[in-house]
């Protein structure tokens, strides 16, 4: 026991010490990251200010140049005219700058600050040399130079105006006081040892914060670029071991302007950034020491509590693991924290694939709204007993009865859910199978009743039609061969023929008509009649019918009617074109298929179209006689086609099923027993 306590105390001490060191290190890292984010934000703000300043200044220059061009497209206007323009432009600028014009020889020609302009030679200025050598009429930003008119250091933005022959016509410039930038930099809350620089891409310093006159003629040393400032990136942050000003370690962020050859540069002294971190680190280390001392004091109590909890856990674990009911626990976020072996048997997942996942991941999707509703009751402390469907790992549904209760803590409130479940899948399958068989029996009785009525009507129709056709025949013999009456009588004879066909369908509906049975292969029958029916239609057909499909015992003339009705149905639902997919396979029916058929081998034929689909409201009625959603004209609107298909397939000891979603087409599945030793041994319930 003493050894265990010693090991525990030692481990806890190591953990606390390691955690403290980790926290201190992480805190330092976060402080540095925060400082880097801050410096990047400052660099972006300074860059935007520089762009705005230079852009406004360039706009003033452009407006002035436009005025000069309007009064004199070549040569130099009079100094008086230029002076008035320069003064007018100066008043529009927010910087109160000095605007000037230099002649091609380099002498000052006009200035906004005085008239007449004194004789000042500007030919040695870097901006004049640039424009003299470069025909580019873009803006040039000079380094801070002492203004020869005011004696104050200024940044000059200049542009070249050229003569039609390309020679230098004049240089137009405007000054910006570097203090304008420095005053703005004072509004940014930085430490007293932090620095701001605005420099050109060649390293020439344009402005500083705080302002420092001695830096105005300096250039950022190339060693700074080599230590981490990429020349190709428009922005970045890096560490500088020796700063430009005081040689201290710095956190530096920069941002290049995309419009002007300048960059904003923010330098934070690392020692100042980490000052508060050092204070926190000392406090954290002291706190960790106190915690280590407390751990040693509480070690014995913890050991005793763990032992008691272990005994209690073993007792309840034995009960839970041997229970015949499935038991699971959820946390407050509905994540599974525990499952017993019965749950894993029920759902087919090992415990490690369930623990940590949401309980909703294992539910049928349509159960989720009810699940969320019940979870709200659980958070209120309400216990319930209800049914719920889950998905087994193999995709099958698992029906359960759940008894669920909330885990409530007196102090922290709702902590999760504990639930017990019993598998009732077999009972549900039996209920579902019974309901389906009852529906099949009801449909068979309905078809039988309708068939009897249809048979009587068909006999009467036939007698009447024979009389009508006889009189039509006599009338045609009496009428002139080329008369209009012959045409009318021909139409009457045609319509009577259609009614006769309808009568034959009614007789087929009443009797089933299975008279000439023989073993046959379905693929040739389908390929021949479906292809013929689709000729001249905008519908593509895809066949997937294995040549080695087993034979089935059928009346070919009646089975042809089934395939033609299904094809016609597809044509009518895909009036603008589409695809009809017909596939076949051999299927061994077992209990898991839940089909109302004897066990054994069947041929499965599927007709699937890409039409408008069938609504959920109409789907249960489509095999009912006389049910149709089409206009009732001739036999197309009588609703007998699918009813005949149902009757014929049923008389062949098979079934036909339909499935559909609106807008996604419809699928008709036919199941027919194979011929031979593998044929089902008993008849379906509806034929028994």
Number of C-alpha atoms within 10 A of each C-alpha: 8 8 8 12 16 14 12 18 21 15 12 17 19 13 13 19 17 13 13 19 16 12 14 19 14 12 17 19 14 13 16 17 13 13 20 22 14 15 23 21 16 24 28 22 15 25 22 15 16 19 18 12 17 19 14 15 22 20 13 20 23 15 13 21 17 12 16 19 14 9 12 11 15 14 16 17 14 11 16 12 12 22 23 15 19 26 18 14 21 21 12 11 14 10 15 14 22 24 27 23 26 23 20 22 15 19 15 20 25 26 26 23 17 13 12 13 17 13 10 13 15 17 17 9 12 16 22 26 13 16 23 20 9 12 14 14 13 12 20 21 21 21 25 24 20 13 15 12 13 10 9 12 19 25 19 25 21 26 26 26 24 20 12 11 7 9 12 20 20 25 24 24 27 26 23 21 21 23 17 12 22 19 14 13 22 13 8 13 9 17 11 10 15 20 22 26 25 27 23 22 15 13 18 20 22 27 28 24 21 19 19 11 13 7 17 21 12 15 15 17 12 11 9 15 12 10 13 14 20 13 11 7 10 12 19 18 21 16 18 21 14 13 18 15 11 10 11 15 17 24 23 27 27 28 25 24 19 11 9 16 13 24 27 27 26 28 28 27 22 20 14 14 19 17 10 12 19 15 10 15 18 11 11 16 16 12 13 18 14 11 16 18 12 12 17 16 12 12 16 17 9 13 15 11 10 11 11 10 12 11 11 11 12 11 11 10 13 10 11 18 15 12 14 15 19 24 23 22 22 23 18 15 11 17 19 22 19 17 21 20 19 21 23 18 13 21 21 14 16 13 17 11 10 20 17 15 15 16 19 16 13 17 18 17 12 9 13 15 9 10 14 12 10 17 18 11 14 20 19 13 17 13 16 14 13 11 13 19 20 21 18 19 13 9 10 13 16 22 22 20 16 19 16 22 20 24 19 16 10 7 6 7 13 17 16 23 25 19 19 20 23 18 21 15 17 11 11 14 17 12 12 13 16 13 12 15 18 14 13 16 15 13 16 17 13 13 22 17 13 17 21 16 15 23 21 13 14 22 15 12 16 16 10 12 18 13 11 15 17 13 14 19 14 11 14 19 11 10 13 11 11 8 10 11 14 18 13 13 18 15 12 15 20 13 13 17 14 14 18 17 14 19 22 18 20 25 21 20 27 22 17 22 15 17 11 11 14 13 15 17 18 23 20 11 15 21 14 11 15 20 13 11 15 18 10 7 13 14 19 14 15 12 14 13 18 13 11 10 17 20 19 21 19 27 18 19 14 22 19 17 16 23 19 21 20 19 22 17 16 27 22 13 18 21 13 11 16 19 18 25 16 23 17 20 16 18 15 15 19 13 12 8 10 13 15 18 24 20 20 17 22 27 21 21 22 20 20 24 28 19 24 17 20 22 14 12 8 12 15 13 13 20 24 19 23 17 17 19 12 11 9 12 8 11 15 16 15 17 19 23 27 21 20 25 25 26 26 26 21 19 16 20 21 22 23 20 13 17 16 19 14 12 12 13 21 23 23 16 17 21 25 26 30 25 19 13 9 14 17 21 11 13 13 17 14 18 11 6
